């Protein structure tokens, strides 16, 4: 992890540690069922295994993934990376697992809490 990613991890863990475990650098194949309907198993697995998210929050009671978080640096402004980000967002939407994005900067605790609350509202509608 970069220093910014490490600092964000510590801040995030401090905010959510009573309810969630925070796991960094998680491959999508560890989170999602790779048996995508209508596709060959090996292709579907490779498609999601080659992608990861920066953090995953898992409920401490159920151990189920509750949120995925991306900390976007300037590389996310590149055309190819934007395509990858759109595909990851599509995958998470289909899996009904909120994906929250933050810009790679010093994010306040209030902003993190607000984004988690907003994602929770959307997931419950």
Buried (B, 14 or more C-beta within 10 A) or exposed (E): EEEBBEEBBEBBBEBBEEEBBBBBEBBBBBBBEBEBEEEEEEEBBEBBBEBBBBBBBBEEEEEEBBBBBBBBBEEBEEEEBEEBBEEBEEBBEEBEBBBBBBEBEEBEEEEBEEBBEEBEEEEEE
